[in-house]
Amino acid sequence: MSQQKETVENTIKEVEAVVDLFYQQKRKEALGKFDSVIGNMMNSIDILFTYKAEHEGFELDENKLTNILKEAMNALQDGDEVLLADILQYDYMEYMEELVGGMD
């Protein structure tokens, strides 16, 4: 497995841990962990954009990813942790898993 793919997969696992904390209503712990995971999320997105540039057939819907992140940030700003967890779980993580499945 490539280092790029492994990095993205590790980030998905980190986001999953944050989602679990939100669902357990451990708000303070979840927000603290989310704060540290955001950098890894951005790094993973950078990796996917680089991967797309290097692999012609790799499908990455930039608008979809941007909209997911906007929705997540809006939920965070509104203090709606359940909505944030849902977006991370059902939109971000699922799309990232789909993308990582298309990597070599």
Rosetta blueprint (number, residue, H / E / L):
1 M L
2 S L
3 Q H
4 Q H
5 K H
6 E H
7 T H
8 V H
9 E H
10 N H
11 T H
12 I H
13 K H
14 E H
15 V H
16 E H
17 A H
18 V H
19 V H
20 D H
21 L H
22 F H
23 Y H
24 Q L
25 Q L
26 K L
27 R H
28 K H
29 E H
30 A H
31 L H
32 G H
33 K H
34 F H
35 D H
36 S H
37 V H
38 I H
39 G H
40 N H
41 M H
42 M H
43 N H
44 S H
45 I H
46 D H
47 I H
48 L H
49 F H
50 T H
51 Y H
52 K H
53 A H
54 E H
55 H L
56 E L
57 G L
58 F L
59 E L
60 L L
61 D L
62 E H
63 N H
64 K H
65 L H
66 T H
67 N H
68 I H
69 L H
70 K H
71 E H
72 A H
73 M H
74 N H
75 A H
76 L H
77 Q H
78 D L
79 G L
80 D L
81 E H
82 V H
83 L H
84 L H
85 A H
86 D H
87 I H
88 L H
89 Q H
90 Y H
91 D H
92 Y H
93 M H
94 E H
95 Y H
96 M H
97 E H
98 E H
99 L H
100 V H
101 G H
102 G L
103 M L
104 D L
